[in-house]
Amino acid sequence: VQLQAFGGGLVQPGGSLRLSCAASGRTFSMGWYRQAPGKQRELVATLPRGGTTNYADFVKGRFTISRDIRANTVYLQMNDLEPEDTAVYYCHARVSPGIHYWGQGTEVTVSS
């Protein structure tokens, strides 16, 4: 399975961005992780097929993850962005227990 992510960019604090990630095949769960400079990669949000969403605490209701099952696509709507959200955002997909894939990453910069 290949993952292709889109939607990163430069935005001012308080602004919004929408990330999207298309998978080339069927997946079980899809989600987003991020890695800021000098930090470890961390979970942002995940959404399993037919399951409930899981958000990191720092999302604080600002981000919303959603999926288009038929299009094998996952979205991350990010509102009220803060400079601390600056990171490379990675799409993640799990196709079965123990088998998962990463996208190439899309850079998000929040700065005035």
Secondary structure, DSSP 8 states (H G I E B T S, - for coil): --EEEE--EEE-TT--EEEEEEESS--SEEEEEEE-TTS--EEEEEEETTS--EE-GGGTT-EEEEEETTTTEEEEEE-S--GGG-EEEEEEEEEETTEEEE---EEEEE--
